[in-house]
Amino acid sequence: MHPDTDFDSLPGSKYLRTPDAAQLLGLSPRTLEKHRTFGTGPTYRKLGGRIVYRVDDLRQWADRGVRQSTSDPGAGTVFAARPLTAEEIAVSDGR
């Protein structure tokens, strides 16, 4: 994938492997793997032995962190790639 690729230039139904999905999000592949392990990341699919992410799922996950200002509570939270506390699980929006 070209480094300048962004969400708007990819069809939403396209599937990306971990390195390309991480690049699109501006994360390292290892961070995306940690998110998958802890259940804090975007929805993924396992096809045989391959992990793939749909572009629309990546966009939806990233959009949870959209804010207009520091005081904006936003629509959701993108948690760090670590185990969630019971309190964080209680306030999470089902993911």
N, C-alpha and C positions, 0 to 999 in steps of 0.2 A: 504494500500500500504506500502511496506517495505521502511524504511527510505533511504536505499542505492539504490533505484530504480532510473534509469536515462532514458533519452530519448531513448538511443540505445537499451534498454532492453524491450521496449514496442512497440507493433505494432502501426503504424501511424494512423490506422483507429479506434483504441480503444477510447472509451469515458470515461472521468473522471468527477466526481462530483467536486464541488468547493474545498473541503478540500484536495483531492488528487492532483488536478491540482495546487493548491497553493504550496503544498509540493514539487511537481516536479520542480516548478519554484523557490523555495526558498523564497516564499512570505508567508505572513499570509493570511488566508482565507478572512479576513476583507479587506486587501489591494486589493485582486483580486475582491472582491465585489465592492469596490470603483472604480476600473478601469472599471468595467462593467457599473456602474452608469454614469461615466463621458465620456464613449466612448473611453477611452484610452487603453483599454486592448485587449486581444486576442478575436478572433471570438468565439462566444458561440452559443449554441442551447438551446431552451426551449422546453422540451418534457413534455407536461402536465404542472405540476407545478415545474418540476425539471430543473435546469440549468446544462448543461454538456458541456465539452470542448473536442474536438478531439485532440489527441496527436500531430498530424501534425500541427494543428492550433497553439498550444502552442509553438511548436518548431519554426514555421515561425515568430511568434510575438517576441519571445526571440532573434531570429537571427537578427532582425532589430538593435539590440544594439551591434552587433559584431564589434570590432575595433582591429586594429593591434598596434596602438599607440595612444597617446593623441592627436596627430595632424591629425589622420585619420578621415575624415568626415563620413566614413561608408556609408552604403546603406540606412539607415533610422534612425529614432529616436524612442526610447521607452520613451514616456513621463511619467511624474509622475502622480499618481492617483489624479488628480485635474482637475477642468475645464480648458480647453485650452484657450489661448488668441487668438485673431484674427490673429496675426502674426504666432503663432504656427499652427493654422489650415491651413493657407496659405502654409506653408512649409511641412506640413504632407503629407504622401504618400497615402492619401485617407482613412485613418482609424483613 
